[in-house]
Amino acid sequence: MQSERPSRPIVLTMGDPAGVGPEIIAKALMQRPEWCQRVLVAGDVPSLKRAQALLGAEPEWVEVSDLNAWVHVPVGAPVVVQTCTLHEPVSWGCISASAGRAAADCIAWGATEVLAGRARALVTAPIHKEALHAAGVPYPGHTEMLQALSAAYAGVPLEQMPVRMMLSAPGLRTVLVSIHVALREAIAAVTFDQVLETLRITADYFARHGLPQARIAVAGLNPHAGEGGLFGREELEVIAPAIAAGRDRGWNVSGPYAPDTVFMRARQGAFDAVVAMYHDQGLIPVKLMGLEHGVNTTLGLPLIRTSPDHGTAFDLAGTGQASAASLLAALDEAWQTAARSPGPGEL
């Protein structure tokens, strides 16, 4: 247990208050009390107290008005800033505009604090895309919202801040060339520019966070990585040239490797990360390794952002049965990444 609070906390956003976010936050802080010293929760105080009471604990949240009061809170107490407005508690497991707006306001506040250097990283509890849409939020999810907020903060057009998703489980990290698109569109997205951009974002991320020569493996698109053109020519005409261009830039990239074995080799320690060509190619092996410990990290942002690798779980909300394991893994990942690249108020 730490004897004092670090000068800059991790900001942990509440997520959709109708989902499991508030209760997995309460559960995580109960299971690992040391996180009370490291985390400032951006959320709705009544929603968090309701979740803590659901778990059979007395609500002991300390509410502060802003991040400046963080270091003055007694050690051991969970700390929250009221960063959204809910006029009444939302119903667990129900989509609502008020819940979507509350979740978006918490994300915007947390991102601003991290971008300004007042907090060291952002960890986000799950949100619901339909609730965001109902609230009139012009972004489908966390990634797009954080990309827009970061680009605006940096004063650059959105297209100048491309991002990628990295999913990780113990022993395996996978970065995706494309995410939530139809499989036909995902195949079409395997272009020289898209693959090279993914390699750049991946190499830059690891270089900024203490691993300048990260071993990045690249999966092929086709079975057996095309078998010399017998099963498709994307490896020969697109992926291999992008890898060669990446090596010319000094990145430690190799491949393309057969998709059915490269993830196993990474798990055995041969690589630090695997670049996958599309969503299911990369996420099936990660989730097979253990969804309960999965972490989603957004690469390409000027801030550290992780989240649990699961959704709002409306079917479990309000039951107290949701696991905090993935959230704790996301907190660990954010803290360790920040430790490798400390900024103001370093560890």
FENPERA-V298836 format. One record per residue. N is the residue number from 1. RES is the residue in three letters. PHI is phi in whole degrees, -180 to 180 (NA if undefined). PSI is psi in radians with two decimals (999 if undefined). D_CENTER is the distance of its C-alpha to the mean C-alpha in Angstrom with 1 decimal. Layout:
n = {N | N}
res = {RES | RES}
phi = {PHI | PHI}
psi = {PSI | PSI}
d_center = {D_CENTER | D_CENTER}
This chain:
n = {1 | 2 | 3 | 4 | 5 | 6 | 7 | 8 | 9 | 10 | 11 | 12 | 13 | 14 | 15 | 16 | 17 | 18 | 19 | 20 | 21 | 22 | 23 | 24 | 25 | 26 | 27 | 28 | 29 | 30 | 31 | 32 | 33 | 34 | 35 | 36 | 37 | 38 | 39 | 40 | 41 | 42 | 43 | 44 | 45 | 46 | 47 | 48 | 49 | 50 | 51 | 52 | 53 | 54 | 55 | 56 | 57 | 58 | 59 | 60 | 61 | 62 | 63 | 64 | 65 | 66 | 67 | 68 | 69 | 70 | 71 | 72 | 73 | 74 | 75 | 76 | 77 | 78 | 79 | 80 | 81 | 82 | 83 | 84 | 85 | 86 | 87 | 88 | 89 | 90 | 91 | 92 | 93 | 94 | 95 | 96 | 97 | 98 | 99 | 100 | 101 | 102 | 103 | 104 | 105 | 106 | 107 | 108 | 109 | 110 | 111 | 112 | 113 | 114 | 115 | 116 | 117 | 118 | 119 | 120 | 121 | 122 | 123 | 124 | 125 | 126 | 127 | 128 | 129 | 130 | 131 | 132 | 133 | 134 | 135 | 136 | 137 | 138 | 139 | 140 | 141 | 142 | 143 | 144 | 145 | 146 | 147 | 148 | 149 | 150 | 151 | 152 | 153 | 154 | 155 | 156 | 157 | 158 | 159 | 160 | 161 | 162 | 163 | 164 | 165 | 166 | 167 | 168 | 169 | 170 | 171 | 172 | 173 | 174 | 175 | 176 | 177 | 178 | 179 | 180 | 181 | 182 | 183 | 184 | 185 | 186 | 187 | 188 | 189 | 190 | 191 | 192 | 193 | 194 | 195 | 196 | 197 | 198 | 199 | 200 | 201 | 202 | 203 | 204 | 205 | 206 | 207 | 208 | 209 | 210 | 211 | 212 | 213 | 214 | 215 | 216 | 217 | 218 | 219 | 220 | 221 | 222 | 223 | 224 | 225 | 226 | 227 | 228 | 229 | 230 | 231 | 232 | 233 | 234 | 235 | 236 | 237 | 238 | 239 | 240 | 241 | 242 | 243 | 244 | 245 | 246 | 247 | 248 | 249 | 250 | 251 | 252 | 253 | 254 | 255 | 256 | 257 | 258 | 259 | 260 | 261 | 262 | 263 | 264 | 265 | 266 | 267 | 268 | 269 | 270 | 271 | 272 | 273 | 274 | 275 | 276 | 277 | 278 | 279 | 280 | 281 | 282 | 283 | 284 | 285 | 286 | 287 | 288 | 289 | 290 | 291 | 292 | 293 | 294 | 295 | 296 | 297 | 298 | 299 | 300 | 301 | 302 | 303 | 304 | 305 | 306 | 307 | 308 | 309 | 310 | 311 | 312 | 313 | 314 | 315 | 316 | 317 | 318 | 319 | 320 | 321 | 322 | 323 | 324 | 325 | 326 | 327 | 328 | 329 | 330 | 331 | 332 | 333 | 334 | 335 | 336 | 337 | 338 | 339 | 340 | 341 | 342 | 343 | 344 | 345 | 346 | 347}
res = {MET | GLN | SER | GLU | ARG | PRO | SER | ARG | PRO | ILE | VAL | LEU | THR | MET | GLY | ASP | PRO | ALA | GLY | VAL | GLY | PRO | GLU | ILE | ILE | ALA | LYS | ALA | LEU | MET | GLN | ARG | PRO | GLU | TRP | CYS | GLN | ARG | VAL | LEU | VAL | ALA | GLY | ASP | VAL | PRO | SER | LEU | LYS | ARG | ALA | GLN | ALA | LEU | LEU | GLY | ALA | GLU | PRO | GLU | TRP | VAL | GLU | VAL | SER | ASP | LEU | ASN | ALA | TRP | VAL | HIS | VAL | PRO | VAL | GLY | ALA | PRO | VAL | VAL | VAL | GLN | THR | CYS | THR | LEU | HIS | GLU | PRO | VAL | SER | TRP | GLY | CYS | ILE | SER | ALA | SER | ALA | GLY | ARG | ALA | ALA | ALA | ASP | CYS | ILE | ALA | TRP | GLY | ALA | THR | GLU | VAL | LEU | ALA | GLY | ARG | ALA | ARG | ALA | LEU | VAL | THR | ALA | PRO | ILE | HIS | LYS | GLU | ALA | LEU | HIS | ALA | ALA | GLY | VAL | PRO | TYR | PRO | GLY | HIS | THR | GLU | MET | LEU | GLN | ALA | LEU | SER | ALA | ALA | TYR | ALA | GLY | VAL | PRO | LEU | GLU | GLN | MET | PRO | VAL | ARG | MET | MET | LEU | SER | ALA | PRO | GLY | LEU | ARG | THR | VAL | LEU | VAL | SER | ILE | HIS | VAL | ALA | LEU | ARG | GLU | ALA | ILE | ALA | ALA | VAL | THR | PHE | ASP | GLN | VAL | LEU | GLU | THR | LEU | ARG | ILE | THR | ALA | ASP | TYR | PHE | ALA | ARG | HIS | GLY | LEU | PRO | GLN | ALA | ARG | ILE | ALA | VAL | ALA | GLY | LEU | ASN | PRO | HIS | ALA | GLY | GLU | GLY | GLY | LEU | PHE | GLY | ARG | GLU | GLU | LEU | GLU | VAL | ILE | ALA | PRO | ALA | ILE | ALA | ALA | GLY | ARG | ASP | ARG | GLY | TRP | ASN | VAL | SER | GLY | PRO | TYR | ALA | PRO | ASP | THR | VAL | PHE | MET | ARG | ALA | ARG | GLN | GLY | ALA | PHE | ASP | ALA | VAL | VAL | ALA | MET | TYR | HIS | ASP | GLN | GLY | LEU | ILE | PRO | VAL | LYS | LEU | MET | GLY | LEU | GLU | HIS | GLY | VAL | ASN | THR | THR | LEU | GLY | LEU | PRO | LEU | ILE | ARG | THR | SER | PRO | ASP | HIS | GLY | THR | ALA | PHE | ASP | LEU | ALA | GLY | THR | GLY | GLN | ALA | SER | ALA | ALA | SER | LEU | LEU | ALA | ALA | LEU | ASP | GLU | ALA | TRP | GLN | THR | ALA | ALA | ARG | SER | PRO | GLY | PRO | GLY | GLU | LEU}
phi = {NA | -70 | -87 | -151 | -83 | -66 | -68 | -128 | -87 | -85 | -90 | -114 | -85 | -67 | 80 | -71 | -67 | -86 | -101 | -85 | -50 | -58 | -77 | -73 | -65 | -60 | -66 | -61 | -72 | -76 | -75 | -128 | -59 | -62 | -70 | -63 | -82 | -110 | -114 | -114 | -89 | -102 | -172 | -112 | -59 | -59 | -65 | -71 | -67 | -62 | -66 | -67 | -64 | -58 | -88 | 83 | -112 | -70 | -63 | -125 | -62 | -102 | -93 | -121 | -81 | -160 | -72 | -62 | -84 | -53 | -71 | -92 | -78 | -55 | -61 | 102 | -94 | -73 | -118 | -138 | -110 | -75 | -114 | -150 | -121 | -127 | -74 | -156 | -61 | -85 | -78 | -60 | 78 | -121 | -75 | -150 | -65 | -65 | -67 | -63 | -66 | -61 | -62 | -65 | -64 | -66 | -63 | -62 | -65 | -63 | -62 | -62 | -64 | -72 | -60 | -80 | 84 | -84 | -133 | -91 | -165 | -121 | -120 | -116 | -77 | -64 | -121 | -116 | -63 | -68 | -67 | -60 | -62 | -62 | -83 | 80 | -74 | -83 | -132 | -77 | -170 | -56 | -57 | -67 | -67 | -68 | -62 | -67 | -63 | -69 | -64 | -63 | -64 | -80 | 72 | -124 | -64 | -57 | -68 | -89 | -131 | -67 | -128 | -138 | -96 | -119 | -106 | -137 | -137 | -51 | 93 | -153 | -124 | -131 | -109 | -106 | -70 | -135 | -121 | -88 | -136 | -60 | -59 | -61 | -70 | -64 | -65 | -66 | -78 | -82 | -116 | -54 | -64 | -67 | -67 | -63 | -63 | -64 | -64 | -63 | -62 | -67 | -63 | -63 | -60 | -67 | -63 | -69 | -117 | 93 | -135 | -67 | -119 | -56 | -84 | -107 | -93 | -118 | -78 | -75 | -88 | -99 | -54 | 58 | 55 | 88 | 49 | 66 | 98 | -70 | -114 | 134 | -113 | -60 | -63 | -74 | -98 | -124 | -73 | -61 | -61 | -67 | -63 | -61 | -65 | -66 | -65 | -61 | -88 | 94 | -88 | -89 | -114 | -150 | 131 | -74 | -105 | -58 | -61 | -81 | -126 | -66 | -70 | -63 | -64 | -64 | -63 | -81 | 105 | -74 | -137 | -88 | -159 | -120 | -90 | -102 | -80 | -156 | -51 | -70 | -58 | -88 | -89 | -60 | -64 | -65 | -72 | -65 | -71 | 142 | -60 | -67 | -116 | -75 | -132 | -103 | -120 | -92 | -97 | 103 | -86 | -84 | -152 | -89 | -137 | -128 | -155 | -63 | -93 | -156 | -97 | -73 | 49 | -55 | -69 | -101 | -58 | 86 | -98 | 78 | -95 | -65 | -83 | -96 | -61 | -68 | -64 | -63 | -64 | -66 | -64 | -59 | -62 | -64 | -64 | -68 | -65 | -63 | -66 | -83 | -144 | -66 | -115 | -57 | 65 | -65 | -60}
psi = {2.27 | 2.59 | -0.29 | 2.89 | 2.50 | 2.74 | -0.45 | 2.14 | 3.03 | 2.33 | 2.19 | 1.99 | 2.56 | -0.49 | -2.91 | 2.12 | -0.23 | -0.15 | -2.80 | -0.06 | -1.00 | -0.69 | -0.58 | -0.48 | -0.87 | -0.74 | -0.72 | -0.74 | -0.47 | -0.70 | -0.59 | 1.39 | -0.37 | -0.41 | -0.31 | -0.46 | -0.32 | -0.30 | 2.37 | 2.10 | 2.28 | 1.96 | -2.71 | 2.07 | -0.86 | -0.65 | -0.69 | -0.67 | -0.66 | -0.73 | -0.71 | -0.69 | -0.62 | -0.56 | 0.08 | 0.34 | 2.60 | 2.30 | 2.04 | 0.38 | 2.39 | 2.07 | 2.28 | 2.76 | -0.50 | -3.12 | -0.37 | -0.48 | -0.07 | -0.90 | -0.23 | -0.07 | 2.38 | 2.47 | 2.41 | -0.25 | 2.39 | 2.42 | 2.44 | 2.51 | 2.28 | 1.81 | 0.22 | 2.97 | 2.09 | 2.01 | -0.36 | 2.75 | 2.46 | 2.72 | 2.32 | 2.42 | 0.23 | 2.39 | 2.28 | 2.61 | -0.65 | -0.67 | -0.72 | -0.73 | -0.73 | -0.78 | -0.77 | -0.70 | -0.66 | -0.72 | -0.79 | -0.73 | -0.83 | -0.75 | -0.69 | -0.74 | -0.70 | -0.76 | -0.60 | -0.06 | 0.12 | -0.26 | 2.74 | -0.41 | 2.88 | 2.22 | 2.25 | 2.21 | 2.83 | 2.54 | 2.94 | 2.16 | -0.66 | -0.62 | -0.69 | -0.80 | -0.74 | -0.53 | -0.05 | 0.30 | 2.21 | 0.43 | 2.45 | -0.29 | -3.04 | -0.88 | -0.85 | -0.66 | -0.78 | -0.60 | -0.79 | -0.75 | -0.72 | -0.72 | -0.74 | -0.72 | -0.68 | -0.22 | 0.61 | 2.73 | 2.69 | -0.68 | -0.25 | 0.09 | 1.13 | 2.55 | 2.82 | 2.71 | 2.30 | 2.15 | 2.38 | 2.59 | 2.89 | 2.05 | -0.02 | 2.27 | 2.34 | 2.27 | 2.40 | 2.36 | -0.72 | 2.81 | -1.80 | 1.32 | 2.80 | 2.66 | -0.68 | -0.72 | -0.62 | -0.71 | -0.72 | -0.44 | -0.13 | 1.46 | 2.85 | -0.85 | -0.72 | -0.75 | -0.79 | -0.70 | -0.69 | -0.71 | -0.73 | -0.84 | -0.70 | -0.84 | -0.72 | -0.73 | -0.89 | -0.63 | -0.70 | -0.40 | 0.67 | 0.13 | 1.30 | -0.37 | 0.82 | 2.40 | 1.83 | 2.00 | 2.56 | 2.14 | 2.56 | 2.95 | -0.67 | 2.85 | 2.40 | 0.48 | 0.65 | -0.24 | 0.93 | 0.46 | -0.09 | -0.56 | 0.39 | 2.68 | 0.11 | -0.66 | -0.75 | -0.68 | -0.33 | -1.00 | -0.86 | -0.75 | -0.63 | -0.69 | -0.77 | -0.71 | -0.63 | -0.72 | -0.63 | -0.47 | 0.02 | 0.17 | 2.54 | 1.25 | 2.59 | 2.83 | -2.82 | 2.47 | 2.71 | 2.19 | -0.44 | -0.09 | -0.33 | -0.59 | -0.63 | -0.75 | -0.68 | -0.75 | -0.53 | -0.04 | 0.08 | -0.45 | 2.72 | -0.45 | 2.71 | 2.26 | 2.08 | 2.64 | -0.42 | 2.98 | -1.09 | -0.54 | -0.71 | -0.55 | -0.46 | -0.86 | -0.64 | -0.80 | -0.49 | -0.52 | -0.35 | 1.60 | -0.55 | -0.28 | 0.23 | 2.55 | 2.36 | 2.15 | 2.32 | 2.09 | 2.56 | -0.19 | 2.69 | 0.55 | 2.80 | 2.15 | 2.17 | 2.88 | 2.81 | 2.65 | 0.96 | 2.98 | -2.80 | -0.29 | 0.98 | -0.51 | -0.38 | -0.27 | 2.32 | -0.02 | -0.31 | 0.12 | -0.20 | 2.42 | 2.47 | 0.10 | -0.78 | -0.64 | -0.75 | -0.66 | -0.68 | -0.68 | -0.78 | -0.78 | -0.77 | -0.77 | -0.78 | -0.66 | -0.76 | -0.60 | -0.50 | -0.19 | 1.03 | 2.56 | -2.44 | 2.42 | 0.86 | 2.86 | 999}
d_center = {25.8 | 25.6 | 28.7 | 27.1 | 23.9 | 22.2 | 22.9 | 19.3 | 16.9 | 13.2 | 12.8 | 11.4 | 11.7 | 13.9 | 12.6 | 15.6 | 18.5 | 20.2 | 17.5 | 16.6 | 14.2 | 17.2 | 18.7 | 15.8 | 15.4 | 19.2 | 19.3 | 16.8 | 18.9 | 22.1 | 21.2 | 20.0 | 22.1 | 21.2 | 17.9 | 20.2 | 21.2 | 17.8 | 15.9 | 17.0 | 16.1 | 16.2 | 17.8 | 21.1 | 23.4 | 25.5 | 22.6 | 21.3 | 24.9 | 25.5 | 22.7 | 24.0 | 27.5 | 26.5 | 25.7 | 29.1 | 28.3 | 29.9 | 27.8 | 27.7 | 25.0 | 26.1 | 25.5 | 25.6 | 26.1 | 23.7 | 22.0 | 25.4 | 26.5 | 23.7 | 25.8 | 28.8 | 27.5 | 29.1 | 27.1 | 25.9 | 25.3 | 22.0 | 21.6 | 20.6 | 21.1 | 22.2 | 20.2 | 21.2 | 24.4 | 25.3 | 29.1 | 29.0 | 26.8 | 25.1 | 26.0 | 23.7 | 22.6 | 23.8 | 22.4 | 23.6 | 23.4 | 23.5 | 20.4 | 18.5 | 19.9 | 19.1 | 15.4 | 15.4 | 17.5 | 15.3 | 12.3 | 15.0 | 16.5 | 13.6 | 12.6 | 16.3 | 16.7 | 14.2 | 15.6 | 19.0 | 18.5 | 19.3 | 16.1 | 14.3 | 10.6 | 8.5 | 6.8 | 7.0 | 9.2 | 10.0 | 12.1 | 14.9 | 15.6 | 19.3 | 19.4 | 17.8 | 20.4 | 23.1 | 22.4 | 22.9 | 19.4 | 19.6 | 16.0 | 15.0 | 11.4 | 8.5 | 8.2 | 12.0 | 12.5 | 10.5 | 12.3 | 15.5 | 15.3 | 14.7 | 17.5 | 19.8 | 19.3 | 20.1 | 22.9 | 22.2 | 22.2 | 19.1 | 20.1 | 20.2 | 16.4 | 15.2 | 11.6 | 10.4 | 7.8 | 7.8 | 8.0 | 9.8 | 12.4 | 15.3 | 17.1 | 15.2 | 12.5 | 12.7 | 12.0 | 13.2 | 16.0 | 15.7 | 13.7 | 15.3 | 18.9 | 22.1 | 23.0 | 25.9 | 23.8 | 21.3 | 24.4 | 25.7 | 22.4 | 23.2 | 25.1 | 25.9 | 24.1 | 20.8 | 20.9 | 21.9 | 19.3 | 16.5 | 18.4 | 18.7 | 15.0 | 14.3 | 17.4 | 16.8 | 13.4 | 15.1 | 18.2 | 16.7 | 15.3 | 18.5 | 19.0 | 21.1 | 22.5 | 19.6 | 21.2 | 19.5 | 21.1 | 21.4 | 22.1 | 24.9 | 24.9 | 28.1 | 29.5 | 30.6 | 29.0 | 31.8 | 34.6 | 36.1 | 36.0 | 37.5 | 34.5 | 33.2 | 33.2 | 29.6 | 29.2 | 32.5 | 32.2 | 28.5 | 26.3 | 28.7 | 29.7 | 26.1 | 25.8 | 29.2 | 28.1 | 25.1 | 27.4 | 29.8 | 27.1 | 26.8 | 23.7 | 24.0 | 23.3 | 25.4 | 26.2 | 26.2 | 26.3 | 27.1 | 24.0 | 25.6 | 25.8 | 23.3 | 20.5 | 23.1 | 24.1 | 20.7 | 20.5 | 24.0 | 22.9 | 24.2 | 21.0 | 17.8 | 15.8 | 17.0 | 16.7 | 17.3 | 19.2 | 17.7 | 15.3 | 17.5 | 18.8 | 15.5 | 14.0 | 17.3 | 17.7 | 14.3 | 14.8 | 18.4 | 17.5 | 16.2 | 13.9 | 14.4 | 12.7 | 9.9 | 6.3 | 3.7 | 3.4 | 5.1 | 8.7 | 11.7 | 10.9 | 13.3 | 10.9 | 8.4 | 5.0 | 2.8 | 3.7 | 6.8 | 7.8 | 10.5 | 12.0 | 14.4 | 17.0 | 19.9 | 22.4 | 21.5 | 21.0 | 23.8 | 24.9 | 23.3 | 22.5 | 18.7 | 17.3 | 15.1 | 14.5 | 10.9 | 10.1 | 12.3 | 10.7 | 7.3 | 9.9 | 11.9 | 9.5 | 8.9 | 12.6 | 13.8 | 12.2 | 13.7 | 16.9 | 17.2 | 17.2 | 18.6 | 19.8 | 22.1 | 22.9 | 21.8 | 21.6}
